[in-house]
Amino acid sequence: MQVGAVLVLGGCVGDDGSQSSMPNCFPRAIPSFFGVPAIMLDLLGEPILYRIVENLRKSGVGPIFLVTDDVLANHATVRAI
């Protein structure tokens, strides 16, 4: 049996910061620290997102799909996965 995963990183698609775009947002945006999404912060030398994907792969999970907003889709950490 094959087990897959879908990781959804919240945020807004086409987020321009206006109230009119709020209905297009996930219920809660990803917490950020100093302008960097928490999922991209280094934890012992690797971004948290890398560690999550690595643990899923070690557990035999695959395929792994990553659903992001426009901003995170262009982040170097996401592109490297």
C-alpha positions in Angstrom: 0.0 0.0 0.0 1.3 3.5 -0.9 0.8 6.4 1.5 1.1 10.0 0.3 1.0 13.4 1.9 -0.3 16.8 1.0 1.3 19.7 2.9 -0.6 22.9 2.8 1.3 26.0 3.7 -1.2 28.8 4.5 -1.3 32.3 3.3 -3.1 34.2 0.6 -3.1 33.6 -3.2 -2.5 37.0 -4.7 -2.3 38.6 -1.3 -2.2 42.4 -1.7 -2.9 43.0 2.0 -6.3 44.5 1.4 -9.5 43.4 3.1 -11.0 42.5 -0.3 -8.5 39.7 -0.7 -9.2 38.2 2.7 -11.9 35.7 1.3 -9.1 34.2 -0.9 -7.0 33.4 2.2 -6.6 30.2 4.1 -8.2 30.5 7.6 -4.9 31.3 9.2 -1.7 32.6 7.7 1.6 31.0 8.6 3.2 32.7 11.6 6.3 34.6 10.7 9.3 35.9 12.6 11.3 38.9 11.4 9.5 38.6 8.0 10.4 35.0 7.5 7.7 32.3 7.6 8.2 30.1 10.6 8.3 26.9 8.4 11.4 28.4 6.6 13.4 29.1 9.8 16.5 27.0 10.4 16.3 24.4 13.1 19.7 22.9 13.8 21.0 23.9 10.3 18.0 23.0 8.2 14.7 24.7 7.5 11.7 23.2 9.4 10.1 22.3 6.1 13.1 20.2 5.1 12.8 18.3 8.4 9.1 17.6 7.9 9.6 16.3 4.4 12.7 14.3 5.4 10.8 12.6 8.2 7.9 11.8 5.9 10.2 10.2 3.4 12.0 8.2 6.1 8.6 6.9 7.2 7.9 5.6 3.7 5.5 8.3 2.7 5.4 9.2 -0.9 4.5 11.0 -3.0 4.6 14.3 -1.1 2.7 17.3 -2.5 3.3 20.8 -1.4 0.5 23.4 -1.8 1.6 27.0 -1.2 0.6 30.5 -1.9 2.3 32.7 -4.5 4.8 34.1 -2.1 6.1 30.8 -0.7 6.1 29.1 -4.1 9.0 31.4 -5.1 10.9 30.9 -1.8 14.3 29.2 -2.3 13.6 26.6 0.4 10.4 25.5 -1.4 12.1 25.4 -4.8 14.9 23.2 -3.5 12.6 20.4 -2.3 
